[in-house]
Amino acid sequence: MKRILLTLIASVALISAHAQFEQKKKYINASVSELNMSFNDKTDLSGNFNLAVGYFVDNNFLVKGDVGYGYADESNRFNAGLGTRYYFQRNGVFVGVGGNLSWREHGGYRGHGKWLVDVPAEVGYAFFINRHVTIEPALYYKVCLNEFKDYSEAGFKIGFGVYF
């Protein structure tokens, strides 16, 4: 009896999760990342906060835009980007790729910095708390095209998403 009940609950959860990845649904996400977990030569202390909004152009296929603010080694950084996500059918696993343009200040001097172009890739899971709200842990890798060695990053992020 216990197995039947657990199977029924899991089936309902998967079906309701799949309904959220349908065409014409909207998406909002807030996430934090890089909390001192970035792996490159240039950062000792870092953190990043991103806001994203998206739209499902087809079932399981999300197009999104995001903006963010980060802190690394006494320097501010700002980023904006576009990306896509694909959700595997009937579960919350997703993969994503995009492009970011970011401004990083040098040593805390306002107005002194550089523009960087990043190509982020991610793999994660959308865990539904209820019908519309998710917790979304993900692993990511950002390839910096113009400063590969110094600013490419790998890490973990966690976000809260709303699907409506």
N, C-alpha and C positions, 0 to 999 in steps of 0.2 A: 504494500500500500504506500509506503514511504517513497519508493522509487517512482511509482506512477505519479504521485503528487509532485515530486521534484521535476520529473520530465514535463509535466503539464505547465508548471511555473516557468521553466526554462523556455518552453515553446512559445508561451505568451510573451515573454520578455523579448525573444528574438523577432517575433512578428511585429511587435510594437516598435522595436528599434528599426526594423527595415522600413516601416511606414514613414519614418522621419527622414529617410534618404531619398525620397521621391522628388521627381521634377517639380519645380516651382516652389519648393520649400525655401525658407530663409534661415540664416545662421548668424549667430553672434558669439564671439569667444574672447575671453580675457585669459592671458597666460603669463607665467613667470618662467624664466630660464636662466641658465648660466650662473646660478648662485654659487660662485666660486668653483665651478666644475668645468671650466673651459680649458681646452688643451691646446695651447699655442705658446710661443715665446714671449708675447707681449703683455699678457694679463696675469696679475696676481690676485686681485680682488675684483669681482665683477658681478653684475646682475642685470637683468633685462625684463621689461614689462611690455607686452604687446596687446593691442586690441585688433580684432579682425571681424569683418562682416563678409558674408558670402551668400551665394544664390545657387541652387541646384539647377543647372541648365539641362540636365538629363538625370534619369534615375542613377543614383550612386555617384554622380560626377558634380563636384562643387567647384565653383570659381570664386575666389575670395581676394579681398584687398586687406592690407594690414598696415598699421603704423605702430611705432614703438619708441621707447626711451630706454637707454641703458647707461650704466656706469661701469667704467673699467679704469683702474689705475689713476684715480683722481681726474679722470676725463669723462665728459659727457659724450653721448652718442645718440643720434636720432636716425631712424630708418623708416622707409616706406617701401611697400612692395606689392606685387601681384602674385597669385599662385593658384594652383589647382590641387584638388584632393580627389582620390578615388576610394570609395568605401566598398569593401568586398561584401557581396550580397548576403543578407540575413545574419550578419554579425557586425560588430563595431570596429573591426580592423580596417585601418586606412593607410594609404601611402600618399605622399604629396611631394610636389616640386614647385619651385617658383623663381622669382628674381627680386632682389632688393637693391635699393640704392641707399647708402648710409653715409652720414657725415660723422667723423670722429675727430674730436678736438685733441690736440697734443698737449699733454702736461697741464691741463686745466686752463690754458690760455684761450680766452674767448676769441673767436675769429681765426685762430690758427689751427689748421687741421687738414684733413684730406677726405676726398670723396672715395668711397669704396663701392664696388659692384660685387654682390654676393649671389650665389645660386644655392639656396637651401633645399635640402631633401629631408624628408621625415617619414617615419613609420610609427604608428601609434594605435591606440584603442580608445573608442568612445564608449565609456561605461555609463549606462543610463541610470541615474538616480531615480528619476520618475519619467513620465512620458516625454518631457521636453528638455530636461536639464541633464548634462553629462559632466563627468570628470574625464579629462582626456590626457593621460600620460603619453609621452612620445619621446623617441630618440631622434636626434637630428644631426645633420652634418652640413655645415655651410662652407662652400668653396668660394674663397675670395679670388676673383679673377685678376685683379691688378696688384695684389699683395699676398700671393698664395701662402708663402712660408710664414709670414708674420700674423695674418689675420684669419686664416681658415680655422674653423672651430668644429668640435664635436661635443655633444652634451645631451642633457636630459631636460625636458620641460614638462610642466603640468599646467593644464588649463581647465577652465569651466566654460562649457558651451551651452547655448540655448538654440534649439531647433523649433521653428514655428512656421 
